[in-house]
Amino acid sequence: MLLIFFFFFSHQIFIMMLF
């Protein structure tokens, strides 16, 4: 559960870094 949340959070940061 926590791993999925961490993955989702990391994905959001990755998108923010792209733009």
Backbone as CSV, one residue per row, in Angstrom:
resi,resn,N_x,N_y,N_z,CA_x,CA_y,CA_z,C_x,C_y,C_z
1,MET,0.836,-1.201,0.000,0.000,0.000,0.000,0.876,1.258,0.000
2,LEU,1.803,1.298,0.937,2.680,2.466,1.056,3.556,2.615,-0.177
3,LEU,3.973,1.485,-0.734,4.832,1.514,-1.925,4.082,2.140,-3.105
4,ILE,2.813,1.814,-3.229,2.002,2.369,-4.321,1.866,3.880,-4.151
5,PHE,1.657,4.307,-2.909,1.532,5.737,-2.633,2.838,6.464,-2.950
6,PHE,3.942,5.838,-2.585,5.258,6.426,-2.852,5.509,6.525,-4.357
7,PHE,5.094,5.497,-5.076,5.264,5.487,-6.532,4.437,6.604,-7.176
8,PHE,3.214,6.783,-6.691,2.337,7.822,-7.216,2.917,9.208,-6.933
9,PHE,3.429,9.392,-5.722,4.024,10.672,-5.333,5.258,10.969,-6.174
10,SER,6.063,9.956,-6.405,7.276,10.117,-7.208,6.908,10.473,-8.656
11,HIS,5.840,9.872,-9.136,5.389,10.146,-10.498,4.958,11.605,-10.630
12,GLN,4.270,12.117,-9.609,3.824,13.508,-9.627,5.012,14.461,-9.651
13,ILE,6.021,14.174,-8.852,7.224,15.012,-8.793,7.966,14.953,-10.123
14,PHE,7.984,13.781,-10.731,8.661,13.620,-12.020,8.008,14.507,-13.083
15,ILE,6.686,14.552,-13.094,5.946,15.386,-14.055,6.222,16.862,-13.774
16,MET,6.279,17.247,-12.518,6.542,18.638,-12.151,7.947,19.047,-12.584
17,MET,8.878,18.136,-12.499,10.256,18.427,-12.893,10.358,18.570,-14.416
18,LEU,9.530,17.823,-15.141,9.541,17.903,-16.602,9.069,19.283,-17.058
19,PHE,8.021,19.788,-16.395,7.474,21.106,-16.728,7.799,22.111,-15.627
